[in-house]
């Protein structure tokens, strides 16, 4: 087995790429959390309600008439959804690149390690068994980053961005949502 230090160095080498992936994921999840606000904004126009969109989006909305407001909101919504889709595609592509780079790096380190194994170790165990076990281990570590940790961050980012949007709209609904979330998490644990 390779030492933990070599595995840690391989992970750290590709950590900046993974952090970039997580940043893209966070932005994508935030943009996705705006979907309900766009719907509420259009409905609010006809009810003469105040804007629920964030200020940075309201700067691009034409408030001169209801029709121009709906049109500008629709255009902004299409742009936001396009950015959400592009962010998703970019994150998926970078996740696959990260997986491949980390897997190749770990495999190279494993190969160097195999060359240092004494021949007596090969006599005691099947060479194929040694190689197969370590190849599977080399796949598990990048798979952890590509699947498990990514999904964990996706859930956390989705939850926090949605809670943030709820908080912006209503502190009371936010508190109820937070309590409901904590109850659900406590029952699922």
C-alpha positions as CSV (number, residue, x, y, z in Angstrom):
1,X,0.0,0.0,0.0
2,X,1.1,3.5,-0.7
3,X,1.8,5.8,2.2
4,X,-0.8,8.3,3.3
5,X,1.7,11.1,2.6
6,X,2.0,10.2,-1.1
7,X,-1.8,10.0,-1.4
8,X,-2.2,13.4,0.4
9,X,0.3,15.0,-1.9
10,X,-1.6,13.7,-4.9
11,X,-4.9,15.1,-3.5
12,X,-3.3,18.5,-2.6
13,X,-1.8,18.8,-6.2
14,X,-5.3,18.8,-7.6
15,X,-7.1,20.6,-4.8
16,X,-7.2,24.1,-6.5
17,X,-9.0,22.6,-9.4
18,X,-11.5,21.0,-7.0
19,X,-12.0,24.2,-5.2
20,X,-12.7,25.9,-8.5
21,X,-15.3,23.2,-9.2
22,X,-17.0,23.9,-5.9
23,X,-17.0,27.7,-6.6
24,X,-18.7,27.1,-9.9
25,X,-21.1,24.7,-8.2
26,X,-22.0,27.4,-5.6
27,X,-22.6,30.1,-8.2
28,X,-24.7,27.6,-10.2
29,X,-26.8,26.7,-7.1
30,X,-27.3,30.4,-6.3
31,X,-28.5,31.2,-9.8
32,X,-30.8,28.2,-9.6
33,X,-32.2,29.5,-6.3
34,X,-33.4,32.6,-8.2
35,X,-36.0,30.6,-10.3
36,X,-38.8,31.0,-7.8
37,X,-38.1,34.7,-7.4
38,X,-38.5,35.3,-11.1
39,X,-41.9,33.6,-11.0
40,X,-42.9,35.6,-7.9
41,X,-41.6,38.8,-9.5
42,X,-43.9,38.3,-12.6
43,X,-46.9,37.5,-10.4
44,X,-46.1,40.5,-8.2
45,X,-46.1,42.9,-11.2
46,X,-49.8,42.3,-11.7
47,X,-50.5,42.5,-8.0
48,X,-48.5,45.8,-7.7
49,X,-46.2,44.1,-5.2
50,X,-42.7,45.2,-4.4
51,X,-39.8,43.5,-6.3
52,X,-38.5,40.3,-4.8
53,X,-35.4,40.1,-7.0
54,X,-32.0,40.9,-5.6
55,X,-30.8,44.5,-6.3
56,X,-28.1,43.4,-8.7
57,X,-30.8,42.0,-11.0
58,X,-33.2,44.9,-10.5
59,X,-30.6,47.2,-12.0
60,X,-31.3,45.6,-15.4
61,X,-35.1,45.6,-15.1
62,X,-37.0,48.2,-17.1
63,X,-39.6,49.6,-14.6
64,X,-41.2,52.1,-17.1
65,X,-44.3,49.9,-17.7
66,X,-45.7,46.5,-16.8
67,X,-45.0,45.1,-20.3
68,X,-41.4,46.3,-20.4
69,X,-40.9,45.0,-16.9
70,X,-42.2,41.5,-17.8
71,X,-40.1,41.5,-21.0
72,X,-36.9,42.5,-19.2
73,X,-37.5,40.0,-16.4
74,X,-38.1,37.3,-19.0
75,X,-34.9,38.1,-20.8
76,X,-32.9,38.2,-17.6
77,X,-34.5,34.9,-16.5
78,X,-33.4,33.3,-19.8
79,X,-29.8,34.6,-19.3
80,X,-29.7,33.4,-15.7
81,X,-31.0,29.9,-16.7
82,X,-28.4,29.8,-19.5
83,X,-25.7,30.6,-17.0
84,X,-27.0,28.0,-14.7
85,X,-26.9,25.3,-17.4
86,X,-23.4,26.4,-18.5
87,X,-22.2,26.3,-14.9
88,X,-23.6,22.8,-14.6
89,X,-21.9,21.7,-17.8
90,X,-18.6,23.4,-16.8
91,X,-18.7,21.8,-13.3
92,X,-19.4,18.4,-14.8
93,X,-16.6,18.7,-17.3
94,X,-14.1,19.9,-14.7
95,X,-15.2,17.1,-12.3
96,X,-14.3,14.5,-14.9
97,X,-11.0,16.2,-15.6
98,X,-10.3,16.3,-11.9
99,X,-11.1,12.6,-11.6
100,X,-8.9,11.7,-14.5
101,X,-5.9,13.8,-13.4
102,X,-6.1,12.6,-9.8
103,X,-6.5,9.0,-10.9
104,X,-3.5,9.2,-13.3
105,X,-1.4,10.9,-10.6
106,X,-2.3,8.2,-8.0
107,X,-1.7,5.4,-10.5
108,X,1.7,6.8,-11.3
109,X,2.6,6.9,-7.6
110,X,1.3,3.4,-7.2
111,X,3.5,2.2,-10.1
112,X,6.5,3.8,-8.5
113,X,5.5,2.1,-5.3
114,X,5.2,-1.3,-7.0
115,X,8.7,-1.0,-8.3
116,X,10.0,-0.6,-4.7
117,X,8.2,-3.7,-3.4
118,X,10.6,-6.5,-2.5
119,X,10.3,-9.6,-4.6
120,X,9.6,-11.7,-1.4
121,X,6.2,-9.8,-1.2
122,X,5.4,-11.0,-4.7
123,X,6.2,-14.6,-3.7
124,X,3.8,-14.5,-0.8
125,X,0.9,-13.0,-2.7
126,X,-0.5,-13.0,-6.2
127,X,0.9,-10.2,-8.3
128,X,-2.5,-9.8,-10.0
129,X,-4.2,-9.5,-6.6
130,X,-1.8,-6.8,-5.5
131,X,-2.2,-4.8,-8.7
132,X,-6.0,-5.2,-8.8
133,X,-6.5,-4.1,-5.2
134,X,-4.4,-1.0,-5.6
135,X,-6.0,-0.1,-9.0
136,X,-9.4,-0.2,-7.3
137,X,-8.0,1.9,-4.4
138,X,-6.7,4.4,-7.0
139,X,-10.2,4.7,-8.4
140,X,-11.9,5.1,-5.1
141,X,-10.2,8.3,-3.9
142,X,-10.9,10.3,-7.1
143,X,-14.4,8.8,-7.1
144,X,-14.9,10.1,-3.5
145,X,-14.3,13.6,-4.8
146,X,-16.3,13.3,-8.0
147,X,-19.3,11.7,-6.5
148,X,-19.7,11.7,-2.7
149,X,-18.1,14.9,-1.7
150,X,-19.5,16.7,-4.7
151,X,-23.1,15.6,-3.9
152,X,-22.6,16.6,-0.2
153,X,-21.5,20.1,-1.3
154,X,-24.3,20.3,-3.9
155,X,-26.9,19.5,-1.1
156,X,-25.3,22.0,1.3
157,X,-25.1,24.8,-1.3
158,X,-28.6,24.2,-2.5
159,X,-30.0,24.3,1.0
160,X,-28.0,27.4,2.0
161,X,-28.9,29.4,-1.1
162,X,-32.5,28.5,-0.8
163,X,-32.5,29.4,2.9
164,X,-30.8,32.7,2.0
165,X,-33.5,33.5,-0.5
166,X,-36.2,32.7,2.1
167,X,-34.4,34.8,4.7
168,X,-34.4,37.8,2.2
169,X,-38.1,37.5,1.7
170,X,-39.4,36.7,5.2
171,X,-37.5,36.2,8.5
172,X,-40.5,34.3,10.0
173,X,-40.8,31.8,7.1
174,X,-37.0,31.4,7.3
175,X,-37.2,30.4,11.0
176,X,-40.0,28.0,10.3
177,X,-38.0,26.5,7.4
178,X,-34.9,26.2,9.5
179,X,-36.7,24.4,12.3
180,X,-38.4,22.1,9.7
181,X,-35.0,21.4,8.1
182,X,-33.4,20.6,11.5
183,X,-36.2,18.2,12.3
184,X,-35.8,16.4,9.0
185,X,-32.1,16.2,9.4
186,X,-32.4,14.8,13.0
187,X,-34.8,12.1,11.8
188,X,-32.7,11.1,8.9
189,X,-29.5,10.8,11.0
